[in-house]
Amino acid sequence: MSGIDPADRTRPAAPYRKGVYRFLLTPRWWGINVFVLLSIPFCIFMGSWQLGRFEDRVQDHRTATEQVSEARHEAPRPLGEMLPVTKATSGKQVTATGRYGKQLLVPGRELDGKQGFYVLTLLRTDSGEALPVVRGWLPGAADAAKAPAPPAGEVTVTGALQASETPGDNGVSAQGGLPAGQTAAISAASLVNLVPYDVYDAWVTLAKGDSGMKAVPASAPPDTGLDLKAFQNLGYTAEWFAFVGFVIFMWFRLLRREIEFARDAELGLVPEEEPVGADVGAK
């Protein structure tokens, strides 16, 4: 009457209907699932955080570049009012009065795609400290004979305020053993060993090159450019998001493998393990 074959009532149910997915309730799979559920949001959070760090650096670079550009048109202020150098004061126009003293060359500096050197002269102020002043840039190898002598007597300079350089950053050479009269970095730490007086922890690049030299444009403050650190943040972002995909892929791969094993076991396709020592007994 019902049309159901009595043989079907005794036929085994399909493997997946007999609890193929029961393995998901085992302690091992509980651990796997908890790890996946925790690791995915953690990786997404870390990737988003690294991406945010990269975006912040991009914004800092944009802001710093705009600040340097706008500062060129601002009225210069006395040096003492703008120290110490910060992200807010870097690139600002300042004035200082004093007498030029010792002159040094800074080799290996590029301008307009050409290699050359800076002419750096220490301006001795009434405060007793000397202000490093980049009077201009000249092409070719550093040669003291090419560098124009600084003006004599008291002078007032106007230029962009810059933070002390760190060797190895932003193209600043970390080279040692330079000839006398040269320095690799413009910083108080480097110059204090080359001159017999105290040096400001800052320097100025003249708005107009002195004695026919090319003026050196102001640069953005440290840690505001698209440097290696910024692209490291971008690389870490890609790594964290890639790890999310890897975790999901491995979870599905393990799940599929476990399902196939369970179905084979239900169908009796998995060979039974031979009792330990069976070969020994046969001998």
C-alpha positions in Angstrom: 0.0 0.0 0.0 2.7 2.5 1.0 4.9 1.6 -2.0 7.9 1.1 0.2 10.1 -1.8 -0.6 10.6 -3.9 2.6 14.2 -4.3 1.6 14.7 -0.5 1.9 13.7 -0.7 5.6 16.8 -2.9 6.3 19.1 -1.0 4.0 21.8 0.9 5.9 21.3 4.7 6.0 23.6 7.0 4.0 26.9 7.4 5.7 26.4 11.2 6.4 23.1 10.3 8.1 24.8 8.1 10.6 26.9 10.8 12.2 29.8 11.6 9.9 30.1 15.0 11.5 30.2 13.6 15.0 34.0 14.1 15.0 33.3 17.9 15.4 32.3 17.2 19.0 35.6 15.6 19.9 38.1 17.5 22.1 40.6 17.8 19.3 38.1 19.5 17.0 36.8 21.6 19.8 40.4 22.9 20.2 40.8 23.4 16.4 37.5 25.3 16.2 38.2 27.5 19.1 41.7 28.4 17.7 40.1 29.3 14.3 37.4 31.4 15.9 39.9 33.3 18.0 42.7 33.6 15.4 40.6 35.1 12.6 39.3 38.2 14.4 42.8 38.6 16.0 44.5 38.6 12.6 41.9 41.0 11.2 42.4 43.3 14.1 46.2 43.3 13.8 46.0 43.7 10.0 43.6 46.7 10.4 45.9 48.2 13.1 49.0 47.9 10.8 47.0 49.4 7.9 46.0 52.3 10.2 49.6 52.8 11.1 50.5 53.0 7.4 47.6 55.5 6.7 48.8 57.6 9.7 52.3 57.8 8.2 50.9 58.7 4.8 48.9 61.5 6.4 51.9 62.7 8.5 53.9 62.8 5.3 51.2 64.8 3.5 50.9 67.2 6.4 54.6 67.7 6.8 55.1 68.3 3.1 52.3 70.9 3.1 53.8 72.5 6.2 57.2 72.9 4.6 55.6 74.4 1.5 53.5 76.8 3.5 56.4 77.8 5.8 58.3 79.4 2.9 55.7 82.1 2.7 55.5 82.8 6.5 57.4 85.6 8.2 60.6 84.4 9.8 60.7 84.3 13.6 63.7 84.5 16.0 65.6 81.2 16.4 65.1 81.1 20.2 61.3 81.1 19.8 61.3 78.0 17.6 63.5 75.7 19.7 63.6 72.8 20.4 62.8 71.5 16.9 59.5 69.6 16.7 57.2 68.4 14.0 55.4 71.7 14.4 58.4 73.9 14.1 60.5 71.9 11.6 60.6 73.7 8.2 59.6 77.1 9.7 61.5 80.2 8.7 63.8 81.6 11.4 66.4 84.3 11.7 69.6 84.3 13.7 72.4 86.8 14.0 76.1 86.2 14.6 79.5 85.8 13.0 80.5 82.9 10.8 83.2 80.6 12.2 84.4 77.2 11.1 83.3 75.8 7.7 82.8 72.2 6.9 81.7 70.2 3.9 79.0 67.5 3.9 79.7 65.1 1.0 77.4 62.7 -0.8 74.3 65.0 -1.0 72.0 64.8 -4.0 70.1 67.8 -5.4 68.1 67.8 -8.6 69.3 64.3 -9.5 73.0 65.3 -9.2 75.6 64.3 -6.6 77.4 67.1 -4.8 78.0 68.4 -1.3 76.7 70.9 1.2 78.7 73.9 2.4 78.1 74.0 6.2 79.3 77.0 8.2 78.9 77.5 11.9 77.3 80.8 12.9 78.5 81.8 16.4 75.7 83.6 18.1 75.6 85.9 21.2 74.3 83.0 23.2 77.7 81.3 23.0 76.3 78.4 20.9 76.9 78.0 17.2 74.2 77.4 14.7 75.0 75.1 11.8 74.0 76.9 8.6 73.9 75.2 5.2 74.8 78.1 3.0 74.3 76.1 -0.2 75.0 73.1 -2.4 77.7 72.5 -5.0 78.0 69.7 -7.6 80.8 67.2 -7.7 83.2 65.8 -5.1 83.6 67.6 -1.8 86.5 70.1 -2.3 87.2 72.9 0.1 88.8 74.9 -2.7 85.4 75.1 -4.4 83.5 76.3 -1.4 83.1 80.1 -1.2 84.4 81.7 2.0 81.7 83.0 4.4 80.9 86.7 4.7 83.0 88.5 7.3 81.6 90.5 10.2 78.2 90.2 11.8 75.5 88.7 9.6 71.8 87.9 10.0 70.7 84.7 8.3 67.2 83.6 7.3 66.3 80.0 6.5 64.3 76.9 7.3 64.8 75.3 10.7 65.8 71.6 10.5 66.2 68.8 13.1 69.6 67.2 13.7 70.2 64.4 11.3 70.6 60.8 12.2 73.2 58.8 10.3 71.6 56.1 8.2 68.1 57.8 8.0 66.7 59.5 4.9 69.8 59.1 2.8 72.1 60.5 5.5 75.5 58.8 5.2 76.8 56.8 8.1 80.3 56.8 6.6 83.2 57.3 9.0 86.8 58.2 8.5 86.1 61.3 6.4 88.9 63.7 5.6 89.5 66.7 7.9 86.9 69.4 7.4 84.1 67.1 6.4 81.1 65.6 8.3 78.6 62.9 7.2 75.7 64.1 9.3 74.5 67.6 10.4 73.9 67.0 14.1 75.1 68.4 17.4 76.5 65.0 18.3 78.7 64.9 15.1 79.8 68.6 15.2 80.6 68.8 18.9 83.8 66.8 18.1 84.8 69.0 15.2 84.4 72.5 16.7 85.6 74.0 20.0 82.3 75.4 21.1 78.8 74.3 21.9 76.4 73.6 19.0 72.6 74.0 18.7 70.7 70.7 18.4 69.3 72.1 15.1 70.4 73.6 11.8 69.2 76.0 9.2 69.3 75.9 5.4 69.3 79.3 3.9 66.3 80.4 1.9 68.6 81.7 -0.8 72.0 80.1 -1.7 75.0 82.1 -0.6 77.7 83.2 -3.1 76.1 81.7 -6.1 75.5 78.3 -4.5 72.1 76.5 -4.9 69.8 76.7 -1.9 69.1 73.4 -0.2 65.4 72.9 0.2 64.0 72.1 3.6 63.0 68.5 4.2 60.1 67.1 6.2 60.6 66.3 9.9 61.9 62.9 10.9 59.4 60.0 11.1 56.9 61.7 8.8 58.0 60.4 5.4 57.1 57.3 3.4 60.3 55.5 4.6 61.1 51.9 5.2 59.0 51.8 8.4 55.9 52.9 6.6 56.2 50.2 4.0 57.0 47.6 6.7 53.5 48.5 8.2 52.0 47.9 4.8 53.8 44.6 4.5 52.7 43.4 7.9 49.1 44.3 6.9 49.3 41.9 4.0 50.8 39.2 6.1 48.1 39.4 8.8 45.3 39.2 6.2 47.1 36.5 4.3 47.2 34.5 7.6 43.4 34.8 7.8 43.0 33.1 4.5 45.6 30.5 5.4 43.7 29.6 8.6 40.4 29.3 6.8 42.0 27.2 4.0 43.6 24.8 6.5 40.4 24.5 8.5 38.4 23.5 5.4 41.2 21.1 4.3 41.2 19.4 7.7 37.4 19.2 7.7 37.3 17.7 4.2 40.0 15.1 5.1 38.2 14.2 8.3 34.8 13.8 6.5 36.4 11.5 3.9 38.0 9.4 6.6 34.7 9.1 8.5 32.8 8.1 5.4 35.4 5.5 4.5 35.2 4.2 8.0 31.4 4.0 7.7 31.7 2.0 4.5 34.3 -0.2 5.9 36.9 1.0 3.4 39.5 1.8 6.1 41.7 -1.4 6.7 41.7 -2.6 10.2 45.1 -2.3 11.9 46.8 -5.6 12.4 47.3 -6.7 16.0 50.6 -5.8 17.4 53.0 -8.8 17.2 50.9 -10.6 14.6 54.0 -11.2 12.4 55.9 -12.5 15.4 53.2 -15.0 16.2 53.1 -16.2 12.6 56.8 -17.1 12.7 
